[in-house]
C-alpha cells in the first residue's frame, strides 16, 4: 500500500476518534417526572410508528368463567403525515373475535369477525363498515407545546403516588430509562370516580438517545375478578403500509 495512502488512512482514523470523543453527551436524567414529560413531548417529531401488544393473565366473565388472555394480540400502525391509522386485534379466546380498524382517506373502516360484531357496529357478513372519520375539535394544548407540557406535569403531580425511577435497562439494542407508576385499587377508584379496577402498575421504558418510549408494560390485579398483564413495544419512523380495504370488502 502506498505510503501516502497509509498516512491518509491514519489521519482519517485519528479525526474519527477525536470527533467521537468530542461529541457532547446529553446529561443523564434522574427525575422520573422529567423523564415522563420528555418521553411524551419527544413524540411530537414522530412521522410513523408501530405498536405490538401481547397479554397475559385471565379475567372472570359472568356466565363464561375465566377467559385466558395469553393469546390476545394487538398490532397498530400510524402514518401521521398521511393521516392514516390501522389497529388489528386478534382475540381467539374472546369468542373468536378479530377486529380490524383502518383510518384512511378521510374515512373509518371497521371489520369485526365473531359474535361480538353485532354489539360493536360490525357487519354480520364480515365485511368492513365505512363511516366518515371526523377529526373533531383539537384541544388548545395541541397547538401550544408549552401549555401541553405544563398540563402533563400537573397530571403527573396529581397522581396518588409519585413516579419512581428504577435502574436503567436495555431495550433491544437501546439503553433505556425505566420509570414505574403504581396505584392501589382504592387510589384507582378515586381517579376513576368510584370504578372498581384493582391495583395497577405501569412501567415505561424510554430510549436514552431520544426519550421516545420503547416499551410499556402493565400489570393489574383485580382479586377474584382475575389479573391482567400486557406489553407494548414501539418502533418509529420506519415504513408502514396503510390503505383502505378493496371495494368488494366494504359493506353496502
Buried (B, 14 or more C-beta within 10 A) or exposed (E): EEEEEEEEEEEEEEEEEEEEEEEEEEEEBEEBBBBBBBBBBBBEEBEBBBBBBBBBBBBEEEEEEEBBBEEBBBBBBBBEEBBBBBBBBBBEBBEEBBBBBBBBEEBBBBBBBBEBBEEEEBBEEBBBBBEEBEEEEEEEBEEEEEEBBEBBBEEBEEBEEEBEBEEBBEBEEBEBBBBBBBBBBEBBBEBEEEEEBBBBBBBBBBBBEBBBBBBBBBBBBBEEBBBBBBBBBBBBEEEBEBEBBEEEEBBE
